[in-house]
Amino acid sequence: MSYLLPVTTFILIGLGAFCLFISIENDRQIREASRRKQQSILSATPTMVFSKRTEP
């Protein structure tokens, strides 16, 4: 019974570390997906050229 608190503490610390690493990995994947999505949107837009100006 005297080992209940230390064992529970180590289990909770391990579970917290596991959840932290999973959330970091999930955030990384979401950022990569949104970055790829923004790049594909930007590459699909036509480029505008402002080199030929006419004076009124």
PDB file of N, CA, C and O in Angstrom:
ATOM      1  N   MET A   1       0.818  -1.193   0.000  1.00  0.00           N
ATOM      2  CA  MET A   1       0.000   0.000   0.000  1.00  0.00           C
ATOM      3  C   MET A   1       0.868   1.267   0.000  1.00  0.00           C
ATOM      4  O   MET A   1       0.430   2.311  -0.483  1.00  0.00           O
ATOM      5  N   SER A   2       2.086   1.187   0.533  1.00  0.00           N
ATOM      6  CA  SER A   2       2.935   2.375   0.580  1.00  0.00           C
ATOM      7  C   SER A   2       3.503   2.724  -0.791  1.00  0.00           C
ATOM      8  O   SER A   2       4.021   3.825  -0.981  1.00  0.00           O
ATOM      9  N   TYR A   3       3.413   1.806  -1.746  1.00  0.00           N
ATOM     10  CA  TYR A   3       3.913   2.075  -3.094  1.00  0.00           C
ATOM     11  C   TYR A   3       2.829   2.626  -4.017  1.00  0.00           C
ATOM     12  O   TYR A   3       3.109   2.928  -5.177  1.00  0.00           O
ATOM     13  N   LEU A   4       1.621   2.760  -3.535  1.00  0.00           N
ATOM     14  CA  LEU A   4       0.506   3.198  -4.372  1.00  0.00           C
ATOM     15  C   LEU A   4       0.720   4.629  -4.885  1.00  0.00           C
ATOM     16  O   LEU A   4       0.538   4.885  -6.075  1.00  0.00           O
ATOM     17  N   LEU A   5       1.097   5.545  -4.020  1.00  0.00           N
ATOM     18  CA  LEU A   5       1.297   6.941  -4.435  1.00  0.00           C
ATOM     19  C   LEU A   5       2.463   7.088  -5.423  1.00  0.00           C
ATOM     20  O   LEU A   5       2.288   7.740  -6.452  1.00  0.00           O
ATOM     21  N   PRO A   6       3.636   6.514  -5.158  1.00  0.00           N
ATOM     22  CA  PRO A   6       4.727   6.663  -6.142  1.00  0.00           C
ATOM     23  C   PRO A   6       4.419   5.997  -7.487  1.00  0.00           C
ATOM     24  O   PRO A   6       4.750   6.545  -8.538  1.00  0.00           O
ATOM     25  N   VAL A   7       3.801   4.845  -7.458  1.00  0.00           N
ATOM     26  CA  VAL A   7       3.470   4.163  -8.714  1.00  0.00           C
ATOM     27  C   VAL A   7       2.437   4.962  -9.493  1.00  0.00           C
ATOM     28  O   VAL A   7       2.563   5.126 -10.706  1.00  0.00           O
ATOM     29  N   THR A   8       1.421   5.457  -8.807  1.00  0.00           N
ATOM     30  CA  THR A   8       0.405   6.272  -9.468  1.00  0.00           C
ATOM     31  C   THR A   8       1.024   7.549 -10.034  1.00  0.00           C
ATOM     32  O   THR A   8       0.667   7.976 -11.131  1.00  0.00           O
ATOM     33  N   THR A   9       1.936   8.151  -9.304  1.00  0.00           N
ATOM     34  CA  THR A   9       2.604   9.361  -9.775  1.00  0.00           C
ATOM     35  C   THR A   9       3.397   9.098 -11.046  1.00  0.00           C
ATOM     36  O   THR A   9       3.309   9.872 -12.000  1.00  0.00           O
ATOM     37  N   PHE A  10       4.164   8.024 -11.074  1.00  0.00           N
ATOM     38  CA  PHE A  10       4.937   7.700 -12.282  1.00  0.00           C
ATOM     39  C   PHE A  10       4.032   7.371 -13.458  1.00  0.00           C
ATOM     40  O   PHE A  10       4.338   7.733 -14.594  1.00  0.00           O
ATOM     41  N   ILE A  11       2.939   6.700 -13.204  1.00  0.00           N
ATOM     42  CA  ILE A  11       1.998   6.388 -14.289  1.00  0.00           C
ATOM     43  C   ILE A  11       1.396   7.672 -14.848  1.00  0.00           C
ATOM     44  O   ILE A  11       1.301   7.833 -16.065  1.00  0.00           O
ATOM     45  N   LEU A  12       0.990   8.584 -13.972  1.00  0.00           N
ATOM     46  CA  LEU A  12       0.400   9.841 -14.445  1.00  0.00           C
ATOM     47  C   LEU A  12       1.416  10.713 -15.171  1.00  0.00           C
ATOM     48  O   LEU A  12       1.072  11.362 -16.158  1.00  0.00           O
ATOM     49  N   ILE A  13       2.651  10.740 -14.705  1.00  0.00           N
ATOM     50  CA  ILE A  13       3.697  11.504 -15.404  1.00  0.00           C
ATOM     51  C   ILE A  13       3.958  10.901 -16.780  1.00  0.00           C
ATOM     52  O   ILE A  13       4.087  11.634 -17.761  1.00  0.00           O
ATOM     53  N   GLY A  14       4.035   9.599 -16.862  1.00  0.00           N
ATOM     54  CA  GLY A  14       4.232   8.939 -18.158  1.00  0.00           C
ATOM     55  C   GLY A  14       3.075   9.188 -19.106  1.00  0.00           C
ATOM     56  O   GLY A  14       3.284   9.441 -20.292  1.00  0.00           O
ATOM     57  N   LEU A  15       1.865   9.119 -18.594  1.00  0.00           N
ATOM     58  CA  LEU A  15       0.681   9.374 -19.425  1.00  0.00           C
ATOM     59  C   LEU A  15       0.657  10.826 -19.897  1.00  0.00           C
ATOM     60  O   LEU A  15       0.309  11.100 -21.045  1.00  0.00           O
ATOM     61  N   GLY A  16       1.024  11.752 -19.021  1.00  0.00           N
ATOM     62  CA  GLY A  16       1.072  13.160 -19.407  1.00  0.00           C
ATOM     63  C   GLY A  16       2.122  13.425 -20.476  1.00  0.00           C
ATOM     64  O   GLY A  16       1.878  14.188 -21.410  1.00  0.00           O
ATOM     65  N   ALA A  17       3.289  12.799 -20.344  1.00  0.00           N
ATOM     66  CA  ALA A  17       4.336  12.960 -21.348  1.00  0.00           C
ATOM     67  C   ALA A  17       3.891  12.381 -22.696  1.00  0.00           C
ATOM     68  O   ALA A  17       4.136  12.977 -23.745  1.00  0.00           O
ATOM     69  N   PHE A  18       3.247  11.236 -22.657  1.00  0.00           N
ATOM     70  CA  PHE A  18       2.737  10.618 -23.889  1.00  0.00           C
ATOM     71  C   PHE A  18       1.722  11.540 -24.572  1.00  0.00           C
ATOM     72  O   PHE A  18       1.788  11.748 -25.784  1.00  0.00           O
ATOM     73  N   CYS A  19       0.791  12.089 -23.799  1.00  0.00           N
ATOM     74  CA  CYS A  19      -0.218  12.988 -24.371  1.00  0.00           C
ATOM     75  C   CYS A  19       0.429  14.256 -24.932  1.00  0.00           C
ATOM     76  O   CYS A  19       0.004  14.762 -25.970  1.00  0.00           O
ATOM     77  N   LEU A  20       1.444  14.764 -24.255  1.00  0.00           N
ATOM     78  CA  LEU A  20       2.140  15.953 -24.727  1.00  0.00           C
ATOM     79  C   LEU A  20       2.818  15.696 -26.072  1.00  0.00           C
ATOM     80  O   LEU A  20       2.702  16.514 -26.985  1.00  0.00           O
ATOM     81  N   PHE A  21       3.511  14.588 -26.202  1.00  0.00           N
ATOM     82  CA  PHE A  21       4.181  14.278 -27.461  1.00  0.00           C
ATOM     83  C   PHE A  21       3.183  14.015 -28.581  1.00  0.00           C
ATOM     84  O   PHE A  21       3.435  14.386 -29.727  1.00  0.00           O
ATOM     85  N   ILE A  22       2.062  13.386 -28.274  1.00  0.00           N
ATOM     86  CA  ILE A  22       1.032  13.158 -29.284  1.00  0.00           C
ATOM     87  C   ILE A  22       0.455  14.491 -29.763  1.00  0.00           C
ATOM     88  O   ILE A  22       0.240  14.675 -30.961  1.00  0.00           O
ATOM     89  N   SER A  23       0.204  15.416 -28.847  1.00  0.00           N
ATOM     90  CA  SER A  23      -0.353  16.708 -29.247  1.00  0.00           C
ATOM     91  C   SER A  23       0.657  17.520 -30.057  1.00  0.00           C
ATOM     92  O   SER A  23       0.262  18.225 -30.986  1.00  0.00           O
ATOM     93  N   ILE A  24       1.942  17.440 -29.734  1.00  0.00           N
ATOM     94  CA  ILE A  24       2.964  18.132 -30.514  1.00  0.00           C
ATOM     95  C   ILE A  24       3.022  17.568 -31.932  1.00  0.00           C
ATOM     96  O   ILE A  24       3.126  18.326 -32.896  1.00  0.00           O
ATOM     97  N   GLU A  25       2.959  16.264 -32.061  1.00  0.00           N
ATOM     98  CA  GLU A  25       2.986  15.635 -33.384  1.00  0.00           C
ATOM     99  C   GLU A  25       1.743  16.006 -34.189  1.00  0.00           C
ATOM    100  O   GLU A  25       1.832  16.265 -35.389  1.00  0.00           O
ATOM    101  N   ASN A  26       0.598  16.031 -33.536  1.00  0.00           N
ATOM    102  CA  ASN A  26      -0.642  16.395 -34.213  1.00  0.00           C
ATOM    103  C   ASN A  26      -0.584  17.844 -34.692  1.00  0.00           C
ATOM    104  O   ASN A  26      -1.020  18.143 -35.804  1.00  0.00           O
ATOM    105  N   ASP A  27      -0.059  18.734 -33.877  1.00  0.00           N
ATOM    106  CA  ASP A  27       0.085  20.136 -34.260  1.00  0.00           C
ATOM    107  C   ASP A  27       1.018  20.271 -35.453  1.00  0.00           C
ATOM    108  O   ASP A  27       0.754  21.060 -36.360  1.00  0.00           O
ATOM    109  N   ARG A  28       2.105  19.509 -35.460  1.00  0.00           N
ATOM    110  CA  ARG A  28       3.046  19.561 -36.579  1.00  0.00           C
ATOM    111  C   ARG A  28       2.381  19.111 -37.875  1.00  0.00           C
ATOM    112  O   ARG A  28       2.577  19.728 -38.922  1.00  0.00           O
ATOM    113  N   GLN A  29       1.603  18.048 -37.808  1.00  0.00           N
ATOM    114  CA  GLN A  29       0.921  17.549 -39.005  1.00  0.00           C
ATOM    115  C   GLN A  29      -0.115  18.545 -39.516  1.00  0.00           C
ATOM    116  O   GLN A  29      -0.255  18.732 -40.725  1.00  0.00           O
ATOM    117  N   ILE A  30      -0.836  19.180 -38.605  1.00  0.00           N
ATOM    118  CA  ILE A  30      -1.837  20.168 -39.012  1.00  0.00           C
ATOM    119  C   ILE A  30      -1.160  21.366 -39.662  1.00  0.00           C
ATOM    120  O   ILE A  30      -1.644  21.881 -40.670  1.00  0.00           O
ATOM    121  N   ARG A  31      -0.033  21.818 -39.089  1.00  0.00           N
ATOM    122  CA  ARG A  31       0.681  22.953 -39.682  1.00  0.00           C
ATOM    123  C   ARG A  31       1.206  22.615 -41.073  1.00  0.00           C
ATOM    124  O   ARG A  31       1.131  23.445 -41.979  1.00  0.00           O
ATOM    125  N   GLU A  32       1.734  21.412 -41.254  1.00  0.00           N
ATOM    126  CA  GLU A  32       2.230  21.016 -42.576  1.00  0.00           C
ATOM    127  C   GLU A  32       1.094  20.943 -43.582  1.00  0.00           C
ATOM    128  O   GLU A  32       1.251  21.373 -44.725  1.00  0.00           O
ATOM    129  N   ALA A  33      -0.046  20.404 -43.173  1.00  0.00           N
ATOM    130  CA  ALA A  33      -1.186  20.296 -44.084  1.00  0.00           C
ATOM    131  C   ALA A  33      -1.706  21.675 -44.474  1.00  0.00           C
ATOM    132  O   ALA A  33      -2.031  21.907 -45.639  1.00  0.00           O
ATOM    133  N   SER A  34      -1.787  22.587 -43.519  1.00  0.00           N
ATOM    134  CA  SER A  34      -2.275  23.927 -43.847  1.00  0.00           C
ATOM    135  C   SER A  34      -1.255  24.679 -44.695  1.00  0.00           C
ATOM    136  O   SER A  34      -1.642  25.472 -45.554  1.00  0.00           O
ATOM    137  N   ARG A  35       0.045  24.448 -44.472  1.00  0.00           N
ATOM    138  CA  ARG A  35       1.074  25.089 -45.286  1.00  0.00           C
ATOM    139  C   ARG A  35       0.988  24.594 -46.733  1.00  0.00           C
ATOM    140  O   ARG A  35       1.091  25.384 -47.672  1.00  0.00           O
ATOM    141  N   ARG A  36       0.799  23.292 -46.906  1.00  0.00           N
ATOM    142  CA  ARG A  36       0.660  22.749 -48.262  1.00  0.00           C
ATOM    143  C   ARG A  36      -0.599  23.284 -48.928  1.00  0.00           C
ATOM    144  O   ARG A  36      -0.597  23.559 -50.128  1.00  0.00           O
ATOM    145  N   LYS A  37      -1.670  23.432 -48.162  1.00  0.00           N
ATOM    146  CA  LYS A  37      -2.923  23.925 -48.713  1.00  0.00           C
ATOM    147  C   LYS A  37      -2.765  25.377 -49.163  1.00  0.00           C
ATOM    148  O   LYS A  37      -3.261  25.745 -50.227  1.00  0.00           O
ATOM    149  N   GLN A  38      -2.082  26.209 -48.368  1.00  0.00           N
ATOM    150  CA  GLN A  38      -1.866  27.605 -48.739  1.00  0.00           C
ATOM    151  C   GLN A  38      -0.973  27.709 -49.963  1.00  0.00           C
ATOM    152  O   GLN A  38      -1.203  28.568 -50.814  1.00  0.00           O
ATOM    153  N   GLN A  39       0.036  26.862 -50.074  1.00  0.00           N
ATOM    154  CA  GLN A  39       0.914  26.908 -51.231  1.00  0.00           C
ATOM    155  C   GLN A  39       0.162  26.529 -52.494  1.00  0.00           C
ATOM    156  O   GLN A  39       0.387  27.127 -53.546  1.00  0.00           O
ATOM    157  N   SER A  40      -0.727  25.550 -52.411  1.00  0.00           N
ATOM    158  CA  SER A  40      -1.470  25.162 -53.603  1.00  0.00           C
ATOM    159  C   SER A  40      -2.458  26.253 -53.994  1.00  0.00           C
ATOM    160  O   SER A  40      -2.714  26.448 -55.181  1.00  0.00           O
ATOM    161  N   ILE A  41      -3.013  26.962 -53.027  1.00  0.00           N
ATOM    162  CA  ILE A  41      -3.920  28.071 -53.343  1.00  0.00           C
ATOM    163  C   ILE A  41      -3.136  29.201 -53.993  1.00  0.00           C
ATOM    164  O   ILE A  41      -3.589  29.784 -54.978  1.00  0.00           O
ATOM    165  N   LEU A  42      -1.963  29.514 -53.451  1.00  0.00           N
ATOM    166  CA  LEU A  42      -1.164  30.591 -54.014  1.00  0.00           C
ATOM    167  C   LEU A  42      -0.649  30.243 -55.402  1.00  0.00           C
ATOM    168  O   LEU A  42      -0.574  31.122 -56.260  1.00  0.00           O
ATOM    169  N   SER A  43      -0.296  29.006 -55.643  1.00  0.00           N
ATOM    170  CA  SER A  43       0.213  28.635 -56.961  1.00  0.00           C
ATOM    171  C   SER A  43      -0.906  28.598 -58.001  1.00  0.00           C
ATOM    172  O   SER A  43      -0.628  28.686 -59.196  1.00  0.00           O
ATOM    173  N   ALA A  44      -2.158  28.471 -57.578  1.00  0.00           N
ATOM    174  CA  ALA A  44      -3.271  28.425 -58.520  1.00  0.00           C
ATOM    175  C   ALA A  44      -3.725  29.818 -58.934  1.00  0.00           C
ATOM    176  O   ALA A  44      -4.429  29.961 -59.934  1.00  0.00           O
ATOM    177  N   THR A  45      -3.337  30.848 -58.185  1.00  0.00           N
ATOM    178  CA  THR A  45      -3.754  32.201 -58.537  1.00  0.00           C
ATOM    179  C   THR A  45      -2.867  32.741 -59.650  1.00  0.00           C
ATOM    180  O   THR A  45      -1.663  32.483 -59.664  1.00  0.00           O
ATOM    181  N   PRO A  46      -3.443  33.475 -60.568  1.00  0.00           N
ATOM    182  CA  PRO A  46      -2.627  34.030 -61.664  1.00  0.00           C
ATOM    183  C   PRO A  46      -1.715  35.123 -61.136  1.00  0.00           C
ATOM    184  O   PRO A  46      -2.057  35.844 -60.199  1.00  0.00           O
ATOM    185  N   THR A  47      -0.566  35.228 -61.747  1.00  0.00           N
ATOM    186  CA  THR A  47       0.377  36.266 -61.339  1.00  0.00           C
ATOM    187  C   THR A  47       0.037  37.555 -62.065  1.00  0.00           C
ATOM    188  O   THR A  47      -0.366  37.541 -63.228  1.00  0.00           O
ATOM    189  N   MET A  48       0.202  38.647 -61.381  1.00  0.00           N
ATOM    190  CA  MET A  48      -0.112  39.951 -61.959  1.00  0.00           C
ATOM    191  C   MET A  48       1.198  40.652 -62.306  1.00  0.00           C
ATOM    192  O   MET A  48       2.152  40.624 -61.527  1.00  0.00           O
ATOM    193  N   VAL A  49       1.236  41.276 -63.468  1.00  0.00           N
ATOM    194  CA  VAL A  49       2.431  41.978 -63.924  1.00  0.00           C
ATOM    195  C   VAL A  49       2.107  43.462 -63.975  1.00  0.00           C
ATOM    196  O   VAL A  49       1.137  43.874 -64.609  1.00  0.00           O
ATOM    197  N   PHE A  50       2.929  44.262 -63.300  1.00  0.00           N
ATOM    198  CA  PHE A  50       2.716  45.697 -63.254  1.00  0.00           C
ATOM    199  C   PHE A  50       3.802  46.445 -64.016  1.00  0.00           C
ATOM    200  O   PHE A  50       4.044  47.619 -63.735  1.00  0.00           O
ATOM    201  N   SER A  51       4.454  45.804 -64.961  1.00  0.00           N
ATOM    202  CA  SER A  51       5.586  46.442 -65.635  1.00  0.00           C
ATOM    203  C   SER A  51       5.137  47.461 -66.671  1.00  0.00           C
ATOM    204  O   SER A  51       5.888  48.397 -66.947  1.00  0.00           O
ATOM    205  N   LYS A  52       3.974  47.333 -67.249  1.00  0.00           N
ATOM    206  CA  LYS A  52       3.499  48.254 -68.297  1.00  0.00           C
ATOM    207  C   LYS A  52       2.498  49.233 -67.698  1.00  0.00           C
ATOM    208  O   LYS A  52       1.314  48.931 -67.553  1.00  0.00           O
ATOM    209  N   ARG A  53       3.000  50.402 -67.357  1.00  0.00           N
ATOM    210  CA  ARG A  53       2.129  51.438 -66.834  1.00  0.00           C
ATOM    211  C   ARG A  53       1.836  52.442 -67.930  1.00  0.00           C
ATOM    212  O   ARG A  53       2.700  52.779 -68.739  1.00  0.00           O
ATOM    213  N   THR A  54       0.635  52.896 -67.940  1.00  0.00           N
ATOM    214  CA  THR A  54       0.291  53.969 -68.891  1.00  0.00           C
ATOM    215  C   THR A  54      -0.047  55.208 -68.079  1.00  0.00           C
ATOM    216  O   THR A  54      -0.769  55.134 -67.085  1.00  0.00           O
ATOM    217  N   GLU A  55       0.477  56.342 -68.506  1.00  0.00           N
ATOM    218  CA  GLU A  55       0.196  57.611 -67.843  1.00  0.00           C
ATOM    219  C   GLU A  55      -1.037  58.214 -68.438  1.00  0.00           C
ATOM    220  O   GLU A  55      -1.194  58.206 -69.659  1.00  0.00           O
ATOM    221  N   PRO A  56      -1.922  58.740 -67.621  1.00  0.00           N
ATOM    222  CA  PRO A  56      -3.158  59.366 -68.195  1.00  0.00           C
ATOM    223  C   PRO A  56      -2.889  60.705 -68.835  1.00  0.00           C
ATOM    224  O   PRO A  56      -3.810  61.339 -69.350  1.00  0.00           O
TER     225      PRO A  56
END
